[in-house]
Amino acid sequence: MKKVVLVLLLVAVLMLSAACNKNAENVSGKKIVYTTIYPLYDFTQKIAGNKLSVKNIIPPGVEPHEWEPTTKNVAEMSNASLVLYIGLDLDSWAVKAQNGSQTKFINVSKGVPLIKEGNAINPHIWLSPSRAIIIARNIKDALISIDNKNKAYYEKNYENIKNQLQKLNKDYSEELKNTSKKSFIVYHSAFDYLAQDYGLKQISLTGLSDEQEPSPSRVAYVMDYIKKNKIKYIFTEPLTSPKAIKTIAADTHVQVLPLNTIEGLTQSEIKEGKDYFSLMRENLNNLKKALE
């Protein structure tokens, strides 16, 4: 019932604001682009440069799986020229928000090879650098669709990101191919794409959402797996602090390392100037340490 009310609210606010949306611009005269999660924000900001005003709708430090927009958020999106979302049930509120809106909504996961987990699709496609190239290309095309006069500028910036992602992919491939271990333990199964790309095996306590609680049988299985395979490290995520990881670490005498899903940045990460690329390289370093 709560979600039905939310959908009706989204539609009402967007319809009321539609008349103001024909040439949505901020006070600097730049068109406004909203993104739903941090990886899209980072790529969009890098491609848009100083030509557009790019904003992320989810605030820093907030885990996006269960986040829902407020009426203020909906009104802000309705006054934008473009909203970029990932789809795949991660930001389903954005899909619903399209109804009755004159704002252009574009799903940037189009064309990305996907992995199914049961009846659901894993949405964490940005953790695969090769798939992130497709996301960045879709973002570039979306920006051109609302600002064609700066097409060459966006294409040049996209090529820069593409080159960085290709280098990142190469570094992951080279540095993970000869590790002595191939399995790693995480809280929720966000790293399927990364594991598939580099011949690794992800062992997770829960499914696709980190809001789930692991079953006692799953915890027992993971603890047994750690002991049998002589695992030395398990991974936690900066936006969540699951007790199960700490309990397992204490009971099995393993160390805990961060492995960032990059779904969102914390305030401290923002202050330190971190971005998608620096966090992906931190992930690579921690994976190498855990798998050596």
C-alpha positions as CSV (number, residue, x, y, z in Angstrom):
1,M,0.0,0.0,0.0
2,K,2.8,2.4,0.9
3,K,4.4,1.9,-2.6
4,V,1.1,2.4,-4.3
5,V,0.7,5.7,-2.5
6,L,4.3,6.7,-3.4
7,V,3.7,6.0,-7.1
8,L,0.5,8.1,-7.1
9,L,2.4,10.9,-5.4
10,L,5.3,10.7,-7.9
11,V,2.8,11.0,-10.8
12,A,0.9,13.9,-9.3
13,V,4.0,15.9,-8.5
14,L,5.5,15.3,-11.9
15,M,2.3,16.3,-13.7
16,L,2.1,19.5,-11.7
17,S,5.6,20.4,-12.6
18,A,5.6,19.4,-16.2
19,A,4.7,22.8,-17.5
20,C,8.0,24.2,-16.0
21,N,10.1,21.6,-17.6
22,K,10.4,22.4,-21.2
23,N,13.9,23.9,-21.0
24,A,14.9,23.0,-17.4
25,E,18.0,24.9,-16.5
26,N,19.6,26.0,-13.2
27,V,20.5,29.6,-12.3
28,S,23.8,29.3,-14.3
29,G,21.8,28.6,-17.4
30,K,23.0,25.0,-17.6
31,K,20.6,22.1,-18.2
32,I,20.1,19.9,-15.2
33,V,20.8,16.2,-15.2
34,Y,20.0,13.9,-12.3
35,T,21.5,10.4,-11.7
36,T,20.1,7.8,-9.4
37,I,23.3,6.2,-8.0
38,Y,26.9,7.2,-7.6
39,P,28.6,5.4,-10.5
40,L,26.2,7.1,-12.9
41,Y,26.9,10.4,-11.3
42,D,30.6,10.0,-11.5
43,F,30.6,9.0,-15.2
44,T,28.1,11.7,-16.1
45,Q,30.0,14.4,-14.3
46,K,33.2,13.4,-16.1
47,I,31.5,13.3,-19.5
48,A,29.4,16.4,-19.0
49,G,32.3,18.5,-17.7
50,N,31.3,22.2,-17.4
51,K,28.5,22.0,-20.0
52,L,25.7,20.6,-17.7
53,S,24.7,20.7,-14.1
54,V,24.9,17.1,-12.8
55,K,23.4,16.0,-9.5
56,N,22.8,12.7,-7.7
57,I,19.4,12.3,-6.3
58,I,20.4,9.9,-3.4
59,P,22.4,11.7,-0.7
60,P,26.0,10.6,0.3
61,G,26.2,7.8,2.8
62,V,22.8,6.3,1.9
63,E,22.5,2.7,0.7
64,P,20.4,2.8,-2.5
65,H,18.6,-0.7,-2.3
66,E,15.8,0.4,-0.1
67,W,15.9,4.2,-0.7
68,E,12.7,6.0,-1.8
69,P,12.4,9.6,-3.0
70,T,10.6,12.3,-1.1
71,T,8.2,14.8,-2.6
72,K,11.0,17.3,-2.8
73,N,13.2,14.8,-4.7
74,V,10.4,14.2,-7.2
75,A,9.9,17.9,-7.7
76,E,13.6,18.3,-8.3
77,M,13.6,15.5,-10.9
78,S,10.6,17.0,-12.7
79,N,12.5,20.2,-13.2
80,A,15.5,18.5,-14.8
81,S,16.2,18.0,-18.5
82,L,17.3,14.4,-18.0
83,V,17.3,11.6,-15.4
84,L,19.7,8.7,-15.8
85,Y,18.9,5.5,-14.0
86,I,20.3,1.9,-13.9
87,G,17.0,0.0,-13.8
88,L,17.3,-3.8,-12.9
89,D,15.1,-3.2,-9.8
90,L,17.8,-1.2,-8.0
91,D,16.1,2.2,-8.6
92,S,12.6,1.1,-9.6
93,W,11.2,4.3,-8.2
94,A,12.8,6.1,-11.2
95,V,11.0,3.8,-13.6
96,K,7.7,4.6,-12.0
97,A,8.5,8.3,-11.9
98,Q,8.5,8.5,-15.7
99,N,4.7,8.3,-15.8
100,G,3.2,11.7,-16.7
101,S,6.6,13.4,-16.8
102,Q,8.1,15.6,-19.5
103,T,11.5,15.0,-18.2
104,K,13.6,12.5,-20.3
105,F,14.4,9.3,-18.4
106,I,17.0,7.0,-19.9
107,N,18.0,3.6,-18.7
108,V,21.8,3.4,-19.1
109,S,22.0,-0.4,-18.6
110,K,20.7,-1.0,-22.2
111,G,23.0,-3.4,-24.1
112,V,24.9,-4.6,-21.0
113,P,25.3,-8.4,-20.7
114,L,23.4,-9.4,-17.5
115,I,23.6,-12.1,-14.9
116,K,20.5,-13.6,-13.4
117,E,20.3,-14.8,-9.8
118,G,17.2,-16.9,-9.4
119,N,14.4,-14.8,-10.8
120,A,16.2,-11.5,-10.3
121,I,18.9,-9.8,-12.3
122,N,22.1,-8.6,-10.5
123,P,22.1,-4.8,-10.9
124,H,25.7,-4.2,-9.9
125,I,27.0,-4.0,-13.5
126,W,29.3,-1.0,-12.9
127,L,31.7,-3.3,-11.0
128,S,32.7,-4.8,-14.3
129,P,34.9,-2.3,-16.1
130,S,34.0,-3.8,-19.5
131,R,30.3,-3.4,-18.8
132,A,31.0,0.1,-17.3
133,I,32.2,1.1,-20.8
134,I,28.7,0.4,-22.2
135,I,27.2,2.4,-19.3
136,A,29.4,5.3,-20.1
137,R,28.6,5.2,-23.8
138,N,24.9,5.2,-23.0
139,I,25.4,8.2,-20.8
140,K,27.3,10.0,-23.5
141,D,24.6,9.3,-26.0
142,A,21.9,10.5,-23.5
143,L,23.8,13.8,-23.0
144,I,24.1,14.4,-26.7
145,S,20.3,13.8,-27.0
146,I,19.6,16.9,-24.8
147,D,22.6,19.0,-25.9
148,N,23.7,18.1,-29.4
149,K,25.7,21.3,-29.9
150,N,28.3,19.9,-27.5
151,K,28.4,16.5,-29.1
152,A,32.2,16.6,-29.9
153,Y,32.9,17.7,-26.3
154,Y,31.0,14.8,-24.8
155,E,32.5,12.3,-27.2
156,K,36.0,13.4,-26.3
157,N,35.3,13.1,-22.6
158,Y,33.7,9.6,-23.1
159,E,36.8,8.4,-24.9
160,N,38.9,9.5,-21.9
161,I,36.7,7.4,-19.6
162,K,36.7,4.5,-22.0
163,N,40.5,4.5,-22.0
164,Q,40.6,4.6,-18.2
165,L,38.1,1.7,-18.0
166,Q,40.1,-0.4,-20.6
167,K,43.2,0.2,-18.5
168,L,41.4,-0.8,-15.3
169,N,40.1,-3.9,-17.0
170,K,43.6,-4.9,-18.2
171,D,45.1,-4.3,-14.7
172,Y,42.4,-6.5,-13.0
173,S,43.0,-9.2,-15.6
174,E,46.8,-9.2,-15.2
175,E,46.9,-8.8,-11.4
176,L,44.2,-11.4,-10.6
177,K,45.0,-14.2,-13.1
178,N,47.8,-15.8,-11.0
179,T,46.5,-15.5,-7.5
180,S,46.7,-18.7,-5.4
181,K,43.1,-18.5,-4.2
182,K,40.1,-17.8,-6.4
183,S,37.2,-17.5,-3.9
184,F,36.3,-14.5,-1.8
185,I,33.7,-14.0,0.9
186,V,31.3,-11.0,0.8
187,Y,28.1,-10.0,2.6
188,H,25.8,-9.6,-0.4
189,S,26.2,-10.9,-3.9
190,A,27.2,-7.6,-5.5
191,F,30.3,-8.9,-7.2
192,D,29.0,-11.5,-9.6
193,Y,30.1,-9.5,-12.7
194,L,33.6,-8.9,-11.3
195,A,34.0,-12.5,-10.4
196,Q,32.8,-13.7,-13.8
197,D,35.1,-11.3,-15.7
198,Y,38.3,-12.4,-13.8
199,G,37.7,-16.1,-13.2
200,L,36.9,-15.7,-9.5
201,K,34.2,-17.2,-7.2
202,Q,32.1,-15.0,-5.0
203,I,30.7,-16.6,-1.8
204,S,28.0,-14.4,-0.3
205,L,26.1,-14.5,2.9
206,T,22.9,-13.0,1.4
207,G,21.4,-12.3,-2.0
208,L,21.3,-9.2,-4.1
209,S,20.2,-6.8,-1.4
210,D,22.3,-6.0,1.6
211,E,19.1,-5.4,3.6
212,Q,18.6,-9.1,3.9
213,E,19.7,-11.1,6.9
214,P,21.7,-14.3,6.3
215,S,20.1,-17.6,7.5
216,P,21.8,-19.6,10.2
217,S,22.4,-22.4,7.7
218,R,24.1,-20.0,5.3
219,V,26.3,-18.6,8.1
220,A,27.3,-22.1,9.0
221,Y,28.1,-23.0,5.4
222,V,30.3,-19.9,5.0
223,M,32.2,-20.6,8.2
224,D,32.8,-24.2,7.1
225,Y,33.9,-23.0,3.7
226,I,36.4,-20.6,5.3
227,K,37.9,-23.3,7.4
228,K,38.1,-25.9,4.6
229,N,39.6,-23.5,2.1
230,K,41.9,-21.7,4.6
231,I,40.5,-18.3,3.8
232,K,42.4,-15.5,5.6
233,Y,40.2,-12.5,4.8
234,I,36.5,-11.7,4.4
235,F,35.0,-8.5,3.0
236,T,32.7,-5.9,4.3
237,E,31.1,-2.9,2.6
238,P,31.5,0.8,3.6
239,L,27.8,1.6,3.5
240,T,26.8,-1.3,5.7
241,S,28.0,-2.8,8.9
242,P,26.6,-6.3,9.1
243,K,27.0,-8.0,12.4
244,A,27.3,-11.4,10.7
245,I,30.6,-10.5,9.1
246,K,32.1,-9.5,12.4
247,T,30.8,-12.6,14.1
248,I,32.2,-14.9,11.4
249,A,35.6,-13.0,11.5
250,A,35.8,-13.5,15.3
251,D,34.8,-17.2,15.2
252,T,37.0,-18.2,12.3
253,H,40.0,-15.9,13.2
254,V,40.1,-14.2,9.8
255,Q,40.7,-10.5,9.1
256,V,38.2,-8.1,7.6
257,L,38.9,-5.9,4.5
258,P,36.7,-3.4,2.7
259,L,35.4,-4.3,-0.7
260,N,33.4,-1.3,-2.0
261,T,30.2,-1.8,-4.0
262,I,30.5,1.9,-5.1
263,E,26.7,2.2,-4.9
264,G,27.3,5.5,-3.0
265,L,30.1,7.4,-1.4
266,T,30.4,8.2,2.3
267,Q,31.0,11.8,3.4
268,S,34.6,10.9,4.3
269,E,35.2,9.4,0.9
270,I,34.0,12.6,-0.8
271,K,36.2,14.7,1.4
272,E,39.2,12.6,0.5
273,G,38.4,13.1,-3.2
274,K,37.7,9.5,-4.0
275,D,35.9,8.5,-7.2
276,Y,34.9,5.3,-9.1
277,F,38.4,4.7,-10.4
278,S,40.2,5.2,-7.1
279,L,37.7,2.9,-5.3
280,M,38.0,0.3,-8.0
281,R,41.8,0.3,-7.6
282,E,41.4,0.0,-3.8
283,N,39.1,-3.0,-4.4
284,L,41.8,-4.5,-6.7
285,N,44.5,-4.1,-4.1
286,N,42.3,-5.7,-1.4
287,L,41.3,-8.6,-3.6
288,K,45.0,-9.2,-4.4
289,K,45.8,-9.3,-0.7
290,A,42.9,-11.6,0.1
291,L,43.6,-14.0,-2.7
292,E,47.4,-14.2,-2.5
